[in-house]
Amino acid sequence: MRLALLAAAAFTVAAAPLPAKTYTVVIDKMKFGPVPAALRIGDTIQWVNRDIFQHSATARDGSFNVDLPAGKSGATVLKRAGQVRFYCKYHPGMTGLLAIGR
């Protein structure tokens, strides 16, 4: 009985979700900076625009659209797993990819 309780407790700890994190992606010199590799559902991306131009972080699947005036920032919470391609709607050549795990 005691072994079964220990096993159940270990499973509960192992199955507990990881706490959400906030990651920063900087836009500078007309390009998106590196995107974190360990993204998960519930994490937040803080987009920071260091350019003198307005930009956006816009998901091609419509899951987010963050307008970023020059020198400003904005955020989006990741809501689903999978790959999400994004771009700047003002400068469509600026692109990136988020790989979101569970």
C-alpha positions in Angstrom: 0.0 0.0 0.0 2.8 2.4 0.9 4.6 1.7 -2.3 1.4 2.4 -4.3 1.0 5.8 -2.5 4.6 6.7 -3.3 4.2 5.7 -6.9 1.0 7.8 -7.2 2.7 10.8 -5.5 5.7 10.5 -7.9 3.3 10.4 -10.9 1.5 13.4 -9.7 4.7 15.4 -9.4 6.0 14.2 -12.8 2.6 15.0 -14.4 2.4 18.5 -13.0 2.5 21.2 -15.7 5.5 23.4 -15.9 4.9 27.0 -14.9 4.4 29.4 -17.7 7.3 31.6 -18.7 7.8 34.9 -20.4 10.2 35.2 -23.3 11.3 38.3 -25.2 11.7 38.6 -29.0 13.4 41.8 -30.0 12.8 43.4 -33.4 15.8 45.4 -34.5 17.2 46.5 -37.9 14.1 45.3 -39.7 14.3 41.7 -38.5 12.9 39.5 -35.7 15.5 38.4 -33.2 16.0 34.8 -32.1 12.9 32.9 -31.1 13.2 30.7 -27.9 13.3 26.9 -28.6 11.4 25.6 -25.5 8.0 27.3 -25.9 4.9 25.8 -24.3 1.2 26.5 -24.2 0.6 29.2 -21.7 4.0 30.9 -22.2 4.0 34.6 -23.1 6.0 36.2 -25.9 7.0 39.8 -25.1 7.6 41.5 -28.5 10.0 44.5 -28.2 10.3 46.9 -31.2 13.7 48.7 -31.1 13.3 50.0 -34.6 12.3 53.5 -35.7 9.5 52.0 -37.8 6.1 50.5 -36.8 6.1 46.7 -36.9 3.7 43.9 -36.0 4.0 40.3 -34.9 1.2 38.6 -36.9 0.4 34.9 -36.9 -0.3 33.6 -40.4 -3.0 31.4 -38.9 -4.7 34.4 -37.2 -4.0 33.3 -33.7 -2.3 36.6 -32.7 -1.7 40.1 -34.1 0.4 42.5 -32.0 0.9 46.0 -33.3 4.2 47.5 -32.2 4.8 51.2 -32.7 8.4 52.3 -32.9 10.1 51.9 -29.5 7.1 50.0 -27.9 6.3 46.5 -26.9 3.4 44.1 -26.7 2.7 40.6 -25.7 0.8 37.5 -26.7 0.0 34.3 -24.8 0.6 31.0 -26.6 -2.7 29.1 -26.7 -2.1 26.0 -28.7 0.7 23.5 -29.6 2.3 23.3 -33.0 4.2 25.5 -35.4 3.0 29.0 -35.9 4.5 31.1 -38.7 4.5 34.8 -38.1 5.4 38.0 -40.0 5.3 41.8 -39.9 2.2 43.0 -41.7 4.0 46.3 -42.5 7.1 44.5 -43.8 6.1 41.1 -45.1 9.7 40.0 -45.7 10.2 39.9 -41.9 9.2 36.4 -40.9 9.7 33.8 -38.1 8.4 30.5 -36.7 7.3 29.6 -33.2 7.5 25.9 -32.3 5.1 25.4 -29.4 5.1 22.2 -27.3 2.5 21.0 -24.8 
